[in-house]
Amino acid sequence: MTERPLLVVMAKAPVCGAAKTRLAASIGHVAATALYRQLTARLLRSVRRDPRWSLALAITPPAALSSAHTCWSGAFLRLAQGTGDLGQRMQRLFDRFGQGPLLLVGSDAPGITSKRIAAAFRLLRASDAVFGPAEDGGYWLVGLRRRPRTPQIFERVRWSSEHTLNDTLLNMKGLRVALAATLYDIDGAKDYRRYLAETRDK
């Protein structure tokens, strides 16, 4: 029997003053934290029961794992991301789980759906890696096929900048890379207003 691919949602503990700090500068810490809880809960509801993959939730900071356990419901694995910068934490997750297709996704892009996750897993069938570009130059998704090995791809990356995706792609020489849909993250007031307008239109 073939083991199912693994989807790992990366999230921060939704603690007021610690999550969505850039957005909080515009709308306040309480509203920003509430939005982050809502986005993450909606994403987990969307992907947790899909039979095409297994689901895990990776939380930072590590000490928050026990308290964050009750924030988002569902029967899925919960684990700490560990220490280090974003690249070190993502590489640790890729290295932790055996072999086979694994996707990491963030939790602040409202356009993430099961349909887009399934499309990214399909891209991995013919590629070594897949990225979901974000409009700000980063990425909301990164996936590796991890066969015959798991590449080390997160060195010398300028995180949280317009260079993040391009810097990571420079580490992909010799690997087949596919791109999934481009989405936006809610990082600032402009993104927040866009999200509210889209929500009202539905």
Backbone torsions as a table, in degrees:
resi	resn	phi	psi	omega
1	MET	NA	131.6	-178.7
2	THR	-79.6	131.3	178.4
3	GLU	-69.3	140.4	-178.9
4	ARG	-69.1	148.4	172.6
5	PRO	-59.5	162.1	-176.4
6	LEU	-117.7	131.8	173.2
7	LEU	-110.2	125.8	178.0
8	VAL	-116.4	119.5	174.7
9	VAL	-91.5	124.3	179.2
10	MET	-96.9	128.9	-176.6
11	ALA	-143.2	151.7	170.6
12	LYS	-92.4	149.8	173.2
13	ALA	-60.3	130.2	-175.4
14	PRO	-78.3	68.2	-178.4
15	VAL	-101.6	128.9	-178.8
16	CYS	-58.6	125.0	-178.8
17	GLY	96.4	-10.5	-178.6
18	ALA	-117.1	-22.5	-178.8
19	ALA	-109.6	141.4	177.0
20	LYS	53.1	50.8	-175.4
21	THR	-69.6	-34.2	177.6
22	ARG	-65.5	-42.8	177.6
23	LEU	-66.3	-36.8	-178.7
24	ALA	-61.6	-27.7	178.0
25	ALA	-62.8	-22.4	-179.6
26	SER	-100.7	-38.2	-173.2
27	ILE	-117.2	-0.8	179.6
28	GLY	95.2	152.4	-175.3
29	HIS	-67.5	-38.5	-177.7
30	VAL	-64.7	-47.9	-179.5
31	ALA	-65.3	-40.3	-179.3
32	ALA	-65.7	-41.1	179.3
33	THR	-67.6	-41.0	177.9
34	ALA	-61.7	-41.9	177.4
35	LEU	-61.9	-42.5	-178.9
36	TYR	-64.5	-41.6	175.4
37	ARG	-58.7	-44.1	-177.9
38	GLN	-64.1	-46.2	-178.8
39	LEU	-62.4	-44.0	-178.4
40	THR	-68.0	-41.6	178.4
41	ALA	-62.3	-42.1	180.0
42	ARG	-64.7	-41.9	178.3
43	LEU	-61.9	-46.3	-179.0
44	LEU	-63.4	-39.3	176.3
45	ARG	-62.2	-36.4	-176.7
46	SER	-69.4	-34.7	-170.4
47	VAL	-109.9	-11.0	-167.1
48	ARG	-74.4	-25.4	-176.2
49	ARG	-103.2	7.1	-179.0
50	ASP	-73.0	124.5	-175.6
51	PRO	-74.8	-5.3	-176.0
52	ARG	-80.7	-11.9	179.4
53	TRP	-151.4	163.5	169.4
54	SER	-94.8	154.3	-174.6
55	LEU	-122.8	139.6	171.9
56	ALA	-136.3	151.4	176.6
57	LEU	-115.9	119.0	-179.9
58	ALA	-105.9	121.0	-170.0
59	ILE	-112.9	143.2	171.5
60	THR	-129.9	147.8	-2.9
61	PRO	-73.1	161.1	-176.2
62	PRO	-55.6	-36.3	-177.3
63	ALA	-66.7	-16.5	-176.9
64	ALA	-87.2	-1.6	-173.8
65	LEU	-57.1	-45.8	-176.4
66	SER	-68.2	-42.4	-178.8
67	SER	-72.3	-35.5	-179.7
68	ALA	-74.5	-11.3	-177.6
69	HIS	-58.2	-32.5	-175.6
70	THR	-93.2	-4.3	-174.9
71	CYS	-74.5	-36.9	-176.8
72	TRP	-126.6	121.9	-173.5
73	SER	-85.7	157.9	176.7
74	GLY	140.7	151.9	-179.3
75	ALA	-93.2	83.1	176.9
76	PHE	-145.6	161.3	-178.9
77	LEU	-65.2	137.4	173.2
78	ARG	-120.4	136.9	-179.3
79	LEU	-150.4	162.7	177.5
80	ALA	-86.8	142.9	176.6
81	GLN	-70.3	-26.0	-175.5
82	GLY	92.2	-171.3	-175.3
83	THR	-98.4	173.8	177.5
84	GLY	103.6	178.6	178.6
85	ASP	-74.8	177.9	-175.0
86	LEU	-59.0	-41.6	180.0
87	GLY	-62.4	-42.4	178.8
88	GLN	-64.4	-38.6	-179.8
89	ARG	-70.0	-39.9	177.8
90	MET	-67.1	-42.4	179.4
91	GLN	-62.3	-37.8	178.8
92	ARG	-61.2	-39.5	179.4
93	LEU	-68.1	-41.1	177.5
94	PHE	-63.4	-36.8	-177.6
95	ASP	-77.4	-19.7	-171.6
96	ARG	-75.1	-35.6	-167.6
97	PHE	-108.3	89.4	168.8
98	GLY	36.1	-131.5	177.6
99	GLN	-130.3	174.9	178.7
100	GLY	104.0	169.5	-174.5
101	PRO	-61.2	131.7	178.5
102	LEU	-141.1	130.4	175.9
103	LEU	-113.5	138.3	169.4
104	LEU	-110.9	133.6	176.3
105	VAL	-130.7	148.2	172.0
106	GLY	-79.4	-179.7	-174.4
107	SER	-124.4	15.8	-178.6
108	ASP	-123.1	20.4	173.3
109	ALA	-106.7	108.9	-173.6
110	PRO	-67.2	-14.4	-178.2
111	GLY	-85.0	1.5	-180.0
112	ILE	-71.9	127.9	179.3
113	THR	-136.3	165.4	175.0
114	SER	-58.9	-37.2	179.8
115	LYS	-61.3	-41.5	179.7
116	ARG	-71.8	-34.8	176.0
117	ILE	-64.2	-45.5	179.4
118	ALA	-61.8	-39.3	178.6
119	ALA	-63.6	-38.5	178.5
120	ALA	-66.6	-40.5	176.3
121	PHE	-63.1	-37.1	177.3
122	ARG	-63.9	-38.1	178.5
123	LEU	-62.8	-31.7	-180.0
124	LEU	-70.0	-16.2	178.7
125	ARG	-63.9	-29.9	-178.1
126	ALA	-117.8	11.4	-177.1
127	SER	-136.2	160.0	174.8
128	ASP	-84.7	-26.9	-177.4
129	ALA	-150.1	155.9	175.7
130	VAL	-138.4	140.7	176.7
131	PHE	-125.1	142.7	170.4
132	GLY	-105.6	99.8	-176.0
133	PRO	-63.3	146.4	170.8
134	ALA	-104.4	152.0	-176.0
135	GLU	-63.2	-22.4	-177.0
136	ASP	-88.9	6.3	178.9
137	GLY	100.3	-4.8	175.2
138	GLY	-97.2	-150.8	175.6
139	TYR	-151.0	143.1	-179.6
140	TRP	-92.2	-11.6	-177.9
141	LEU	-146.6	140.3	168.0
142	VAL	-140.1	134.4	-179.6
143	GLY	-135.5	146.8	176.7
144	LEU	-128.5	141.5	176.7
145	ARG	-74.2	-32.0	174.4
146	ARG	62.7	29.2	170.8
147	ARG	-136.3	132.1	3.6
148	PRO	-81.4	-5.1	-179.4
149	ARG	-147.9	168.2	176.6
150	THR	-100.7	111.3	-178.4
151	PRO	-71.5	156.2	175.5
152	GLN	-98.8	109.2	-166.6
153	ILE	-123.8	5.9	-171.1
154	PHE	-113.1	21.0	179.2
155	GLU	-86.2	148.3	176.1
156	ARG	57.7	42.7	178.7
157	VAL	-108.9	132.3	176.5
158	ARG	-87.6	98.8	-174.5
159	TRP	-74.2	152.3	178.4
160	SER	56.5	42.5	178.7
161	SER	-142.0	172.0	177.2
162	GLU	-70.9	-6.4	-178.2
163	HIS	-97.5	-4.3	-168.2
164	THR	-58.8	-49.8	-179.0
165	LEU	-66.0	-47.5	-178.2
166	ASN	-62.4	-39.8	177.2
167	ASP	-61.2	-41.8	179.7
168	THR	-66.6	-40.3	180.0
169	LEU	-62.8	-28.5	177.0
170	LEU	-64.4	-21.9	178.2
171	ASN	-86.5	2.1	-172.0
172	MET	-102.0	17.0	-177.6
173	LYS	-58.3	132.4	-179.4
174	GLY	85.7	-2.9	-180.0
175	LEU	-110.4	148.6	177.2
176	ARG	-86.9	122.6	-174.4
177	VAL	-119.0	134.0	175.7
178	ALA	-117.0	153.7	179.3
179	LEU	-116.3	130.9	175.2
180	ALA	-89.7	-169.1	-177.4
181	ALA	-64.5	148.6	175.1
182	THR	-89.0	129.3	-179.6
183	LEU	-126.9	174.1	174.8
184	TYR	-115.2	148.4	173.7
185	ASP	-97.7	154.6	174.4
186	ILE	-94.6	94.1	-178.2
187	ASP	-110.3	-28.2	-176.1
188	GLY	-139.2	-175.1	-175.3
189	ALA	-62.5	-38.6	179.8
190	LYS	-62.4	-44.1	177.9
191	ASP	-63.6	-40.1	-179.4
192	TYR	-63.1	-43.7	178.0
193	ARG	-64.0	-38.2	177.6
194	ARG	-62.2	-45.0	179.5
195	TYR	-61.5	-44.1	179.9
196	LEU	-63.2	-39.8	178.7
197	ALA	-64.8	-42.1	179.2
198	GLU	-65.5	-38.0	-179.4
199	THR	-66.2	-40.7	178.3
200	ARG	-65.5	-32.5	-177.1
201	ASP	-74.9	-15.8	-177.3
202	LYS	-83.2	NA	NA
